[in-house]
Amino acid sequence: LKNEQMTNASGLQNLLKNIGGAFGTSIVATLLSRGGQKHQFMLIEHLHDFAQPYSERLQAMSSAFMTQVDPHTATYMGQKMIYGQLMQQANLMAFIDAFRVFAIACIVIIPLIFLIKGLENKKLFNKVKVDIGGYGIVWNENIDLSSEEIWVNGTTVE
């Protein structure tokens, strides 16, 4: 790019980076939230009085707390500690799932980079400028896109 185009290219890159970051953050937050709930639901099925590992762990924790509080409170504290461990495990599993999703996305997307065709009209592309304030992109007086318009009406280009 020519020196006079570098500012515009930098602004356009920053605009796209911010939009991509917003998408990525929202996807990760959704994956972690829903994944944590899913794994909590799956793990909680194993925490009942008839499950021997749960009963043994609860008994051990309750016994440790009985030196300081009454038996009912000790049992409650043991259950609370086991539930805290369950939540940690559920969240860890959600992080692993999110990492797996992004790893698969990278494996799929990286080879696509080599399939991208060259620009059809390089002269039009070279005329692009970032709008004042960085809230959109402008080619000429007839062609411009606001960041909101790109967000709402944008489609994937193949």
N, C-alpha and C positions, 0 to 999 in steps of 0.2 A: 504494500500500500504506500501511497505517496504521503509525505509528511502532513499535508493539510487534511488527509483523510484519517489519520491515526486517531485524532480526538473523537471523531464520529464513531470509528470502529470500537474504540475503548468504551465509549458511552453505551453503544449497542451491546457490547459484551457484558457490561455491568447490568444492564436491564435484563438480559436473558439469564444471567447468573442469579439475580435476585428472584426472578420468577421461578427458576428451577429450584432454588433453595427453599422457597415457600412451599412448592409442591412436595419436595423431599421431606421437609419437616412435618407437614401434615400427614403424609403417608406413614412415616415412622411412628408418629404419635398414635395414629389409628391402629397400626399393627400391634403396638405395645399394649394399648388399652384393651383391644378385643382379644388379643392373644393371651394376656394375663387372665382375663375373665374365663376364656375357654379352658386354659390349663387349671385354673382354680376349680372349675366345675368338674374336670376330669379327676383331679387329685382328691377332692373332698369326698368322693365316693369311697375312698379307702379309710376314712376317719370315722369309724363308728365303734360302739362298744364291743361288737363281736369280732372285730379284726384284732388278732393277737398282737401284732407289732405295735398297733396304736395303744392297746390296753397296757402292754408292758411299759411303753415309753411314758404314758400318762401316770402310771403307778410310780415309776422311778422319779419323775419330776414332782409329783405330789408329795412323795416321801421326803424329798429334799426341802420342800417348802413347809412341811408340817412342823419343823423345828422352830419356825418363826410365827406361823399363823394357824388358825383353826383348820380342821380337815376340809370343810366345805370351800373355804377361800383357797386352800392349797390346791384342791382339784381344779378350781376355776383358773388359778394362775398357771397350772400345768397345761390346761386346754388352750389358754391364751398363747403360751409359748409355742405350742405345737402348731397352732393356727398361724402364728408369725412365721414359723419355718416354712409352712405350706405356701404362704404368700411370697416369700423369697424364692422358693423353687418355681412357683408359677411364673413370676416375673422373669426369672432367669431363662425359663423355657420360651417365654415370649420374645426375649432378646435374641435367643438362638434362632427362632423362627424368622424374625425380621432380618437378621443377618443372612439367613439362607435365601430369603426372597430377593434381597439386593445382590447376593452373589449370583443367583440364577439370572437376574436381569442383566448384570454385567457380562455374563457368559453369552447371553443372547445378543446384547447390543454391540459389543466390541467387534464382532465379525461384520456387522452391518455397516460399520464405518468404511470398510473397504469397498462396499457396494454403492456408496453415494456417487451420483453422477455429477459431473461438472455443471456449473451454472449455464443456463440457456442464454441469458442476456446479461453478460458481464457489465456492459455499460450502465444498465439500469441499477445493478447492484452497487456499482462504484459511486452512484449519486446519492446513496442513502445517508441520512444525517439523523442524529438523535435530536428530538424536539427540545426546545428550551426547558430546562429543569429535568430532563431525562424521563418524561412521562409518556413517551411514544417515539415513533420513528417516522421520518418524512423523506420522500424521494423528490417530489416537486410539488407545485401548488395544487395538483390534481390527485396525488397519491400520498396519503398519510394514514397512519394507524396509531391510535392511542393504546396505552398499555392495557386499559380496561377492555377496549374492543378486541385486542389480541386475546385477552383472558377469556372473555365471554363468547366470542364468535370464532375463535381460532380453530382450525382443523389441522389434522396431521397431513403433511405433504409427503407424497410417496414418489 
